[in-house]
Amino acid sequence: MTIIKGIFLLMLVLTAFSLFTFKAPKGENAMSGLAGAAVATFFIEAIFKYILGDFIGIKFLGEVGEAAGSMGGPIAAILVLN
């Protein structure tokens, strides 16, 4: 039953994202901005925080990764405005 609920919720979210992308003014720009921000921040956060910070043990680079991970919102706003 949990898998069915999860699939239903996933389909609901994908439908909402699709409607927003195609029907909202500048929806496609907003969604591409969010995708770009997610890739940019999560990749840097994964490399710096988890690999260099936690795994190798360089505390400063772990903090840099944490800071980069929190920049998703501003990056998305910048990418949408372009």
PDB file of N, CA, C and O in Angstrom:
ATOM      1  N   MET A   1       0.826  -1.202   0.000  1.00  0.00           N
ATOM      2  CA  MET A   1       0.000   0.000   0.000  1.00  0.00           C
ATOM      3  C   MET A   1       0.868   1.263   0.000  1.00  0.00           C
ATOM      4  O   MET A   1       0.505   2.275  -0.599  1.00  0.00           O
ATOM      5  N   THR A   2       2.019   1.189   0.680  1.00  0.00           N
ATOM      6  CA  THR A   2       2.911   2.346   0.736  1.00  0.00           C
ATOM      7  C   THR A   2       3.463   2.679  -0.643  1.00  0.00           C
ATOM      8  O   THR A   2       3.600   3.851  -0.992  1.00  0.00           O
ATOM      9  N   ILE A   3       3.778   1.660  -1.421  1.00  0.00           N
ATOM     10  CA  ILE A   3       4.303   1.891  -2.771  1.00  0.00           C
ATOM     11  C   ILE A   3       3.258   2.556  -3.650  1.00  0.00           C
ATOM     12  O   ILE A   3       3.582   3.448  -4.434  1.00  0.00           O
ATOM     13  N   ILE A   4       2.019   2.136  -3.528  1.00  0.00           N
ATOM     14  CA  ILE A   4       0.938   2.732  -4.324  1.00  0.00           C
ATOM     15  C   ILE A   4       0.743   4.199  -3.946  1.00  0.00           C
ATOM     16  O   ILE A   4       0.554   5.046  -4.819  1.00  0.00           O
ATOM     17  N   LYS A   5       0.790   4.503  -2.645  1.00  0.00           N
ATOM     18  CA  LYS A   5       0.671   5.897  -2.202  1.00  0.00           C
ATOM     19  C   LYS A   5       1.834   6.732  -2.735  1.00  0.00           C
ATOM     20  O   LYS A   5       1.641   7.867  -3.170  1.00  0.00           O
ATOM     21  N   GLY A   6       3.041   6.166  -2.698  1.00  0.00           N
ATOM     22  CA  GLY A   6       4.213   6.880  -3.198  1.00  0.00           C
ATOM     23  C   GLY A   6       4.130   7.159  -4.684  1.00  0.00           C
ATOM     24  O   GLY A   6       4.471   8.252  -5.136  1.00  0.00           O
ATOM     25  N   ILE A   7       3.674   6.168  -5.453  1.00  0.00           N
ATOM     26  CA  ILE A   7       3.526   6.355  -6.900  1.00  0.00           C
ATOM     27  C   ILE A   7       2.458   7.402  -7.193  1.00  0.00           C
ATOM     28  O   ILE A   7       2.634   8.234  -8.083  1.00  0.00           O
ATOM     29  N   PHE A   8       1.358   7.367  -6.454  1.00  0.00           N
ATOM     30  CA  PHE A   8       0.292   8.358  -6.638  1.00  0.00           C
ATOM     31  C   PHE A   8       0.804   9.765  -6.334  1.00  0.00           C
ATOM     32  O   PHE A   8       0.530  10.703  -7.082  1.00  0.00           O
ATOM     33  N   LEU A   9       1.549   9.912  -5.236  1.00  0.00           N
ATOM     34  CA  LEU A   9       2.079  11.221  -4.873  1.00  0.00           C
ATOM     35  C   LEU A   9       3.078  11.707  -5.918  1.00  0.00           C
ATOM     36  O   LEU A   9       3.077  12.887  -6.269  1.00  0.00           O
ATOM     37  N   LEU A  10       3.927  10.816  -6.419  1.00  0.00           N
ATOM     38  CA  LEU A  10       4.877  11.179  -7.466  1.00  0.00           C
ATOM     39  C   LEU A  10       4.150  11.654  -8.718  1.00  0.00           C
ATOM     40  O   LEU A  10       4.525  12.672  -9.300  1.00  0.00           O
ATOM     41  N   MET A  11       3.127  10.938  -9.133  1.00  0.00           N
ATOM     42  CA  MET A  11       2.357  11.336 -10.313  1.00  0.00           C
ATOM     43  C   MET A  11       1.673  12.684 -10.090  1.00  0.00           C
ATOM     44  O   MET A  11       1.602  13.500 -11.009  1.00  0.00           O
ATOM     45  N   LEU A  12       1.174  12.923  -8.890  1.00  0.00           N
ATOM     46  CA  LEU A  12       0.534  14.193  -8.563  1.00  0.00           C
ATOM     47  C   LEU A  12       1.529  15.354  -8.650  1.00  0.00           C
ATOM     48  O   LEU A  12       1.215  16.406  -9.207  1.00  0.00           O
ATOM     49  N   VAL A  13       2.716  15.159  -8.104  1.00  0.00           N
ATOM     50  CA  VAL A  13       3.738  16.210  -8.139  1.00  0.00           C
ATOM     51  C   VAL A  13       4.204  16.460  -9.575  1.00  0.00           C
ATOM     52  O   VAL A  13       4.360  17.612  -9.978  1.00  0.00           O
ATOM     53  N   LEU A  14       4.425  15.403 -10.347  1.00  0.00           N
ATOM     54  CA  LEU A  14       4.840  15.575 -11.738  1.00  0.00           C
ATOM     55  C   LEU A  14       3.769  16.274 -12.568  1.00  0.00           C
ATOM     56  O   LEU A  14       4.087  17.071 -13.450  1.00  0.00           O
ATOM     57  N   THR A  15       2.517  15.982 -12.292  1.00  0.00           N
ATOM     58  CA  THR A  15       1.423  16.663 -12.980  1.00  0.00           C
ATOM     59  C   THR A  15       1.404  18.153 -12.627  1.00  0.00           C
ATOM     60  O   THR A  15       1.227  19.004 -13.498  1.00  0.00           O
ATOM     61  N   ALA A  16       1.588  18.455 -11.343  1.00  0.00           N
ATOM     62  CA  ALA A  16       1.608  19.858 -10.927  1.00  0.00           C
ATOM     63  C   ALA A  16       2.784  20.603 -11.559  1.00  0.00           C
ATOM     64  O   ALA A  16       2.633  21.738 -12.011  1.00  0.00           O
ATOM     65  N   PHE A  17       3.949  19.964 -11.591  1.00  0.00           N
ATOM     66  CA  PHE A  17       5.108  20.594 -12.224  1.00  0.00           C
ATOM     67  C   PHE A  17       4.872  20.814 -13.712  1.00  0.00           C
ATOM     68  O   PHE A  17       5.245  21.855 -14.251  1.00  0.00           O
ATOM     69  N   SER A  18       4.259  19.846 -14.376  1.00  0.00           N
ATOM     70  CA  SER A  18       3.988  19.985 -15.811  1.00  0.00           C
ATOM     71  C   SER A  18       3.000  21.108 -16.073  1.00  0.00           C
ATOM     72  O   SER A  18       3.196  21.908 -16.989  1.00  0.00           O
ATOM     73  N   LEU A  19       1.944  21.175 -15.279  1.00  0.00           N
ATOM     74  CA  LEU A  19       0.973  22.258 -15.442  1.00  0.00           C
ATOM     75  C   LEU A  19       1.629  23.615 -15.213  1.00  0.00           C
ATOM     76  O   LEU A  19       1.391  24.561 -15.963  1.00  0.00           O
ATOM     77  N   PHE A  20       2.448  23.703 -14.183  1.00  0.00           N
ATOM     78  CA  PHE A  20       3.133  24.965 -13.910  1.00  0.00           C
ATOM     79  C   PHE A  20       4.064  25.329 -15.058  1.00  0.00           C
ATOM     80  O   PHE A  20       4.126  26.489 -15.465  1.00  0.00           O
ATOM     81  N   THR A  21       4.783  24.352 -15.576  1.00  0.00           N
ATOM     82  CA  THR A  21       5.748  24.614 -16.644  1.00  0.00           C
ATOM     83  C   THR A  21       5.072  25.148 -17.895  1.00  0.00           C
ATOM     84  O   THR A  21       5.559  26.098 -18.509  1.00  0.00           O
ATOM     85  N   PHE A  22       3.956  24.545 -18.276  1.00  0.00           N
ATOM     86  CA  PHE A  22       3.349  24.888 -19.558  1.00  0.00           C
ATOM     87  C   PHE A  22       2.254  25.953 -19.475  1.00  0.00           C
ATOM     88  O   PHE A  22       1.940  26.579 -20.487  1.00  0.00           O
ATOM     89  N   LYS A  23       1.669  26.174 -18.306  1.00  0.00           N
ATOM     90  CA  LYS A  23       0.546  27.107 -18.216  1.00  0.00           C
ATOM     91  C   LYS A  23       0.880  28.415 -17.519  1.00  0.00           C
ATOM     92  O   LYS A  23       0.242  29.429 -17.803  1.00  0.00           O
ATOM     93  N   ALA A  24       1.844  28.434 -16.628  1.00  0.00           N
ATOM     94  CA  ALA A  24       2.164  29.661 -15.900  1.00  0.00           C
ATOM     95  C   ALA A  24       3.004  30.589 -16.768  1.00  0.00           C
ATOM     96  O   ALA A  24       3.795  30.129 -17.591  1.00  0.00           O
ATOM     97  N   PRO A  25       2.832  31.899 -16.584  1.00  0.00           N
ATOM     98  CA  PRO A  25       3.709  32.820 -17.305  1.00  0.00           C
ATOM     99  C   PRO A  25       5.156  32.624 -16.829  1.00  0.00           C
ATOM    100  O   PRO A  25       5.429  32.613 -15.628  1.00  0.00           O
ATOM    101  N   LYS A  26       6.051  32.474 -17.765  1.00  0.00           N
ATOM    102  CA  LYS A  26       7.458  32.206 -17.485  1.00  0.00           C
ATOM    103  C   LYS A  26       7.654  30.923 -16.664  1.00  0.00           C
ATOM    104  O   LYS A  26       8.651  30.788 -15.954  1.00  0.00           O
ATOM    105  N   GLY A  27       6.723  30.002 -16.761  1.00  0.00           N
ATOM    106  CA  GLY A  27       6.826  28.753 -16.010  1.00  0.00           C
ATOM    107  C   GLY A  27       7.990  27.897 -16.453  1.00  0.00           C
ATOM    108  O   GLY A  27       8.657  27.265 -15.634  1.00  0.00           O
ATOM    109  N   GLU A  28       8.233  27.878 -17.758  1.00  0.00           N
ATOM    110  CA  GLU A  28       9.355  27.088 -18.266  1.00  0.00           C
ATOM    111  C   GLU A  28      10.691  27.664 -17.785  1.00  0.00           C
ATOM    112  O   GLU A  28      11.608  26.918 -17.442  1.00  0.00           O
ATOM    113  N   ASN A  29      10.791  28.987 -17.761  1.00  0.00           N
ATOM    114  CA  ASN A  29      12.008  29.619 -17.245  1.00  0.00           C
ATOM    115  C   ASN A  29      12.198  29.329 -15.759  1.00  0.00           C
ATOM    116  O   ASN A  29      13.312  29.079 -15.300  1.00  0.00           O
ATOM    117  N   ALA A  30      11.099  29.366 -15.019  1.00  0.00           N
ATOM    118  CA  ALA A  30      11.183  29.094 -13.580  1.00  0.00           C
ATOM    119  C   ALA A  30      11.627  27.670 -13.310  1.00  0.00           C
ATOM    120  O   ALA A  30      12.476  27.435 -12.451  1.00  0.00           O
ATOM    121  N   MET A  31      11.059  26.715 -14.038  1.00  0.00           N
ATOM    122  CA  MET A  31      11.421  25.317 -13.806  1.00  0.00           C
ATOM    123  C   MET A  31      12.854  25.032 -14.246  1.00  0.00           C
ATOM    124  O   MET A  31      13.549  24.256 -13.591  1.00  0.00           O
ATOM    125  N   SER A  32      13.306  25.636 -15.329  1.00  0.00           N
ATOM    126  CA  SER A  32      14.692  25.423 -15.737  1.00  0.00           C
ATOM    127  C   SER A  32      15.641  26.100 -14.755  1.00  0.00           C
ATOM    128  O   SER A  32      16.739  25.598 -14.514  1.00  0.00           O
ATOM    129  N   GLY A  33      15.237  27.221 -14.191  1.00  0.00           N
ATOM    130  CA  GLY A  33      16.041  27.868 -13.154  1.00  0.00           C
ATOM    131  C   GLY A  33      16.147  27.019 -11.905  1.00  0.00           C
ATOM    132  O   GLY A  33      17.219  26.911 -11.308  1.00  0.00           O
ATOM    133  N   LEU A  34      15.036  26.414 -11.507  1.00  0.00           N
ATOM    134  CA  LEU A  34      15.062  25.536 -10.337  1.00  0.00           C
ATOM    135  C   LEU A  34      15.923  24.311 -10.587  1.00  0.00           C
ATOM    136  O   LEU A  34      16.657  23.876  -9.699  1.00  0.00           O
ATOM    137  N   ALA A  35      15.841  23.754 -11.781  1.00  0.00           N
ATOM    138  CA  ALA A  35      16.654  22.582 -12.110  1.00  0.00           C
ATOM    139  C   ALA A  35      18.134  22.944 -12.123  1.00  0.00           C
ATOM    140  O   ALA A  35      18.961  22.195 -11.604  1.00  0.00           O
ATOM    141  N   GLY A  36      18.469  24.074 -12.707  1.00  0.00           N
ATOM    142  CA  GLY A  36      19.861  24.512 -12.724  1.00  0.00           C
ATOM    143  C   GLY A  36      20.390  24.781 -11.327  1.00  0.00           C
ATOM    144  O   GLY A  36      21.528  24.434 -11.011  1.00  0.00           O
ATOM    145  N   ALA A  37      19.568  25.398 -10.490  1.00  0.00           N
ATOM    146  CA  ALA A  37      19.990  25.668  -9.118  1.00  0.00           C
ATOM    147  C   ALA A  37      20.181  24.376  -8.338  1.00  0.00           C
ATOM    148  O   ALA A  37      21.118  24.255  -7.549  1.00  0.00           O
ATOM    149  N   ALA A  38      19.297  23.415  -8.556  1.00  0.00           N
ATOM    150  CA  ALA A  38      19.426  22.140  -7.852  1.00  0.00           C
ATOM    151  C   ALA A  38      20.714  21.434  -8.244  1.00  0.00           C
ATOM    152  O   ALA A  38      21.430  20.923  -7.383  1.00  0.00           O
ATOM    153  N   VAL A  39      21.006  21.403  -9.516  1.00  0.00           N
ATOM    154  CA  VAL A  39      22.240  20.749  -9.971  1.00  0.00           C
ATOM    155  C   VAL A  39      23.458  21.475  -9.433  1.00  0.00           C
ATOM    156  O   VAL A  39      24.389  20.845  -8.931  1.00  0.00           O
ATOM    157  N   ALA A  40      23.459  22.797  -9.535  1.00  0.00           N
ATOM    158  CA  ALA A  40      24.619  23.576  -9.107  1.00  0.00           C
ATOM    159  C   ALA A  40      24.871  23.441  -7.612  1.00  0.00           C
ATOM    160  O   ALA A  40      26.010  23.225  -7.199  1.00  0.00           O
ATOM    161  N   THR A  41      23.846  23.564  -6.805  1.00  0.00           N
ATOM    162  CA  THR A  41      24.054  23.547  -5.356  1.00  0.00           C
ATOM    163  C   THR A  41      24.260  22.135  -4.821  1.00  0.00           C
ATOM    164  O   THR A  41      25.122  21.929  -3.967  1.00  0.00           O
ATOM    165  N   PHE A  42      23.500  21.166  -5.294  1.00  0.00           N
ATOM    166  CA  PHE A  42      23.629  19.811  -4.750  1.00  0.00           C
ATOM    167  C   PHE A  42      24.947  19.172  -5.145  1.00  0.00           C
ATOM    168  O   PHE A  42      25.524  18.424  -4.356  1.00  0.00           O
ATOM    169  N   PHE A  43      25.439  19.447  -6.348  1.00  0.00           N
ATOM    170  CA  PHE A  43      26.709  18.882  -6.780  1.00  0.00           C
ATOM    171  C   PHE A  43      27.853  19.424  -5.923  1.00  0.00           C
ATOM    172  O   PHE A  43      28.691  18.664  -5.438  1.00  0.00           O
ATOM    173  N   ILE A  44      27.876  20.737  -5.743  1.00  0.00           N
ATOM    174  CA  ILE A  44      28.927  21.353  -4.931  1.00  0.00           C
ATOM    175  C   ILE A  44      28.814  20.913  -3.481  1.00  0.00           C
ATOM    176  O   ILE A  44      29.822  20.648  -2.828  1.00  0.00           O
ATOM    177  N   GLU A  45      27.584  20.836  -2.977  1.00  0.00           N
ATOM    178  CA  GLU A  45      27.393  20.399  -1.600  1.00  0.00           C
ATOM    179  C   GLU A  45      27.860  18.956  -1.417  1.00  0.00           C
ATOM    180  O   GLU A  45      28.494  18.633  -0.413  1.00  0.00           O
ATOM    181  N   ALA A  46      27.556  18.106  -2.362  1.00  0.00           N
ATOM    182  CA  ALA A  46      27.965  16.707  -2.243  1.00  0.00           C
ATOM    183  C   ALA A  46      29.476  16.564  -2.255  1.00  0.00           C
ATOM    184  O   ALA A  46      30.041  15.824  -1.450  1.00  0.00           O
ATOM    185  N   ILE A  47      30.127  17.266  -3.162  1.00  0.00           N
ATOM    186  CA  ILE A  47      31.591  17.170  -3.253  1.00  0.00           C
ATOM    187  C   ILE A  47      32.245  17.731  -1.991  1.00  0.00           C
ATOM    188  O   ILE A  47      33.059  17.059  -1.358  1.00  0.00           O
ATOM    189  N   PHE A  48      31.888  18.961  -1.629  1.00  0.00           N
ATOM    190  CA  PHE A  48      32.585  19.616  -0.539  1.00  0.00           C
ATOM    191  C   PHE A  48      32.170  19.100   0.835  1.00  0.00           C
ATOM    192  O   PHE A  48      33.020  18.767   1.660  1.00  0.00           O
ATOM    193  N   LYS A  49      30.855  19.035   1.082  1.00  0.00           N
ATOM    194  CA  LYS A  49      30.409  18.689   2.430  1.00  0.00           C
ATOM    195  C   LYS A  49      30.616  17.217   2.736  1.00  0.00           C
ATOM    196  O   LYS A  49      31.197  16.872   3.765  1.00  0.00           O
ATOM    197  N   TYR A  50      30.151  16.354   1.862  1.00  0.00           N
ATOM    198  CA  TYR A  50      30.152  14.938   2.197  1.00  0.00           C
ATOM    199  C   TYR A  50      31.467  14.243   1.853  1.00  0.00           C
ATOM    200  O   TYR A  50      31.939  13.409   2.626  1.00  0.00           O
ATOM    201  N   ILE A  51      32.061  14.569   0.716  1.00  0.00           N
ATOM    202  CA  ILE A  51      33.304  13.879   0.348  1.00  0.00           C
ATOM    203  C   ILE A  51      34.497  14.522   1.052  1.00  0.00           C
ATOM    204  O   ILE A  51      35.221  13.854   1.791  1.00  0.00           O
ATOM    205  N   LEU A  52      34.701  15.820   0.821  1.00  0.00           N
ATOM    206  CA  LEU A  52      35.881  16.475   1.399  1.00  0.00           C
ATOM    207  C   LEU A  52      35.717  16.764   2.888  1.00  0.00           C
ATOM    208  O   LEU A  52      36.686  16.674   3.642  1.00  0.00           O
ATOM    209  N   GLY A  53      34.512  17.108   3.320  1.00  0.00           N
ATOM    210  CA  GLY A  53      34.300  17.442   4.724  1.00  0.00           C
ATOM    211  C   GLY A  53      34.134  16.231   5.620  1.00  0.00           C
ATOM    212  O   GLY A  53      34.896  16.058   6.571  1.00  0.00           O
ATOM    213  N   ASP A  54      33.149  15.389   5.332  1.00  0.00           N
ATOM    214  CA  ASP A  54      32.854  14.254   6.203  1.00  0.00           C
ATOM    215  C   ASP A  54      33.797  13.069   5.964  1.00  0.00           C
ATOM    216  O   ASP A  54      34.329  12.494   6.915  1.00  0.00           O
ATOM    217  N   PHE A  55      33.999  12.713   4.714  1.00  0.00           N
ATOM    218  CA  PHE A  55      34.772  11.505   4.413  1.00  0.00           C
ATOM    219  C   PHE A  55      36.272  11.723   4.617  1.00  0.00           C
ATOM    220  O   PHE A  55      36.930  10.918   5.276  1.00  0.00           O
ATOM    221  N   ILE A  56      36.813  12.802   4.056  1.00  0.00           N
ATOM    222  CA  ILE A  56      38.248  13.061   4.181  1.00  0.00           C
ATOM    223  C   ILE A  56      38.553  13.790   5.486  1.00  0.00           C
ATOM    224  O   ILE A  56      39.641  13.621   6.037  1.00  0.00           O
ATOM    225  N   GLY A  57      37.630  14.587   5.990  1.00  0.00           N
ATOM    226  CA  GLY A  57      37.794  15.222   7.295  1.00  0.00           C
ATOM    227  C   GLY A  57      38.319  16.639   7.281  1.00  0.00           C
ATOM    228  O   GLY A  57      38.864  17.100   8.283  1.00  0.00           O
ATOM    229  N   ILE A  58      38.168  17.347   6.164  1.00  0.00           N
ATOM    230  CA  ILE A  58      38.590  18.748   6.100  1.00  0.00           C
ATOM    231  C   ILE A  58      37.380  19.602   6.491  1.00  0.00           C
ATOM    232  O   ILE A  58      36.469  19.819   5.691  1.00  0.00           O
ATOM    233  N   LYS A  59      37.393  20.077   7.734  1.00  0.00           N
ATOM    234  CA  LYS A  59      36.219  20.748   8.294  1.00  0.00           C
ATOM    235  C   LYS A  59      35.826  22.004   7.521  1.00  0.00           C
ATOM    236  O   LYS A  59      34.642  22.234   7.272  1.00  0.00           O
ATOM    237  N   PHE A  60      36.815  22.818   7.139  1.00  0.00           N
ATOM    238  CA  PHE A  60      36.526  24.068   6.438  1.00  0.00           C
ATOM    239  C   PHE A  60      35.778  23.805   5.126  1.00  0.00           C
ATOM    240  O   PHE A  60      34.811  24.500   4.815  1.00  0.00           O
ATOM    241  N   LEU A  61      36.218  22.815   4.364  1.00  0.00           N
ATOM    242  CA  LEU A  61      35.554  22.527   3.089  1.00  0.00           C
ATOM    243  C   LEU A  61      34.149  21.960   3.303  1.00  0.00           C
ATOM    244  O   LEU A  61      33.264  22.152   2.469  1.00  0.00           O
ATOM    245  N   GLY A  62      33.950  21.264   4.420  1.00  0.00           N
ATOM    246  CA  GLY A  62      32.598  20.831   4.769  1.00  0.00           C
ATOM    247  C   GLY A  62      31.666  22.002   4.998  1.00  0.00           C
ATOM    248  O   GLY A  62      30.500  21.969   4.604  1.00  0.00           O
ATOM    249  N   GLU A  63      32.190  23.048   5.644  1.00  0.00           N
ATOM    250  CA  GLU A  63      31.382  24.256   5.871  1.00  0.00           C
ATOM    251  C   GLU A  63      31.113  25.000   4.570  1.00  0.00           C
ATOM    252  O   GLU A  63      30.038  25.574   4.390  1.00  0.00           O
ATOM    253  N   VAL A  64      32.093  24.991   3.654  1.00  0.00           N
ATOM    254  CA  VAL A  64      31.886  25.600   2.334  1.00  0.00           C
ATOM    255  C   VAL A  64      30.764  24.874   1.599  1.00  0.00           C
ATOM    256  O   VAL A  64      29.916  25.509   0.973  1.00  0.00           O
ATOM    257  N   GLY A  65      30.758  23.546   1.673  1.00  0.00           N
ATOM    258  CA  GLY A  65      29.694  22.766   1.043  1.00  0.00           C
ATOM    259  C   GLY A  65      28.335  23.048   1.644  1.00  0.00           C
ATOM    260  O   GLY A  65      27.332  23.099   0.932  1.00  0.00           O
ATOM    261  N   GLU A  66      28.297  23.232   2.966  1.00  0.00           N
ATOM    262  CA  GLU A  66      27.037  23.572   3.619  1.00  0.00           C
ATOM    263  C   GLU A  66      26.515  24.929   3.149  1.00  0.00           C
ATOM    264  O   GLU A  66      25.320  25.093   2.902  1.00  0.00           O
ATOM    265  N   ALA A  67      27.420  25.894   3.029  1.00  0.00           N
ATOM    266  CA  ALA A  67      27.033  27.225   2.562  1.00  0.00           C
ATOM    267  C   ALA A  67      26.534  27.167   1.116  1.00  0.00           C
ATOM    268  O   ALA A  67      25.555  27.824   0.762  1.00  0.00           O
ATOM    269  N   ALA A  68      27.212  26.382   0.292  1.00  0.00           N
ATOM    270  CA  ALA A  68      26.788  26.259  -1.109  1.00  0.00           C
ATOM    271  C   ALA A  68      25.422  25.596  -1.212  1.00  0.00           C
ATOM    272  O   ALA A  68      24.619  25.954  -2.073  1.00  0.00           O
ATOM    273  N   GLY A  69      25.157  24.639  -0.343  1.00  0.00           N
ATOM    274  CA  GLY A  69      23.857  23.972  -0.365  1.00  0.00           C
ATOM    275  C   GLY A  69      22.700  24.883   0.001  1.00  0.00           C
ATOM    276  O   GLY A  69      21.565  24.651  -0.415  1.00  0.00           O
ATOM    277  N   SER A  70      22.985  25.921   0.783  1.00  0.00           N
ATOM    278  CA  SER A  70      21.916  26.836   1.190  1.00  0.00           C
ATOM    279  C   SER A  70      21.663  27.938   0.163  1.00  0.00           C
ATOM    280  O   SER A  70      20.794  28.784   0.377  1.00  0.00           O
ATOM    281  N   MET A  71      22.392  27.945  -0.931  1.00  0.00           N
ATOM    282  CA  MET A  71      22.266  29.007  -1.934  1.00  0.00           C
ATOM    283  C   MET A  71      21.307  28.640  -3.074  1.00  0.00           C
ATOM    284  O   MET A  71      21.268  29.337  -4.088  1.00  0.00           O
ATOM    285  N   GLY A  72      20.546  27.576  -2.927  1.00  0.00           N
ATOM    286  CA  GLY A  72      19.641  27.155  -3.995  1.00  0.00           C
ATOM    287  C   GLY A  72      18.596  28.196  -4.350  1.00  0.00           C
ATOM    288  O   GLY A  72      18.313  28.410  -5.528  1.00  0.00           O
ATOM    289  N   GLY A  73      18.020  28.846  -3.354  1.00  0.00           N
ATOM    290  CA  GLY A  73      16.993  29.859  -3.603  1.00  0.00           C
ATOM    291  C   GLY A  73      17.507  31.060  -4.382  1.00  0.00           C
ATOM    292  O   GLY A  73      16.937  31.412  -5.415  1.00  0.00           O
ATOM    293  N   PRO A  74      18.578  31.699  -3.904  1.00  0.00           N
ATOM    294  CA  PRO A  74      19.101  32.834  -4.672  1.00  0.00           C
ATOM    295  C   PRO A  74      19.558  32.464  -6.083  1.00  0.00           C
ATOM    296  O   PRO A  74      19.370  33.236  -7.023  1.00  0.00           O
ATOM    297  N   ILE A  75      20.154  31.292  -6.226  1.00  0.00           N
ATOM    298  CA  ILE A  75      20.586  30.878  -7.560  1.00  0.00           C
ATOM    299  C   ILE A  75      19.385  30.678  -8.474  1.00  0.00           C
ATOM    300  O   ILE A  75      19.420  31.069  -9.641  1.00  0.00           O
ATOM    301  N   ALA A  76      18.324  30.074  -7.953  1.00  0.00           N
ATOM    302  CA  ALA A  76      17.120  29.877  -8.759  1.00  0.00           C
ATOM    303  C   ALA A  76      16.539  31.214  -9.185  1.00  0.00           C
ATOM    304  O   ALA A  76      16.117  31.373 -10.331  1.00  0.00           O
ATOM    305  N   ALA A  77      16.515  32.177  -8.267  1.00  0.00           N
ATOM    306  CA  ALA A  77      15.977  33.508  -8.610  1.00  0.00           C
ATOM    307  C   ALA A  77      16.810  34.168  -9.703  1.00  0.00           C
ATOM    308  O   ALA A  77      16.256  34.782 -10.615  1.00  0.00           O
ATOM    309  N   ILE A  78      18.121  34.052  -9.622  1.00  0.00           N
ATOM    310  CA  ILE A  78      18.988  34.647 -10.634  1.00  0.00           C
ATOM    311  C   ILE A  78      18.769  33.984 -11.984  1.00  0.00           C
ATOM    312  O   ILE A  78      18.684  34.664 -13.007  1.00  0.00           O
ATOM    313  N   LEU A  79      18.676  32.648 -11.990  1.00  0.00           N
ATOM    314  CA  LEU A  79      18.505  31.945 -13.253  1.00  0.00           C
ATOM    315  C   LEU A  79      17.142  32.213 -13.895  1.00  0.00           C
ATOM    316  O   LEU A  79      17.031  32.242 -15.121  1.00  0.00           O
ATOM    317  N   VAL A  80      16.110  32.409 -13.078  1.00  0.00           N
ATOM    318  CA  VAL A  80      14.774  32.690 -13.621  1.00  0.00           C
ATOM    319  C   VAL A  80      14.733  34.080 -14.230  1.00  0.00           C
ATOM    320  O   VAL A  80      14.076  34.290 -15.249  1.00  0.00           O
ATOM    321  N   LEU A  81      15.429  35.034 -13.617  1.00  0.00           N
ATOM    322  CA  LEU A  81      15.400  36.405 -14.107  1.00  0.00           C
ATOM    323  C   LEU A  81      16.171  36.582 -15.416  1.00  0.00           C
ATOM    324  O   LEU A  81      15.944  37.550 -16.141  1.00  0.00           O
ATOM    325  N   ASN A  82      17.066  35.668 -15.716  1.00  0.00           N
ATOM    326  CA  ASN A  82      17.850  35.793 -16.957  1.00  0.00           C
ATOM    327  C   ASN A  82      17.079  35.390 -18.148  1.00  0.00           C
ATOM    328  O   ASN A  82      17.596  35.439 -19.264  1.00  0.00           O
TER     329      ASN A  82
END
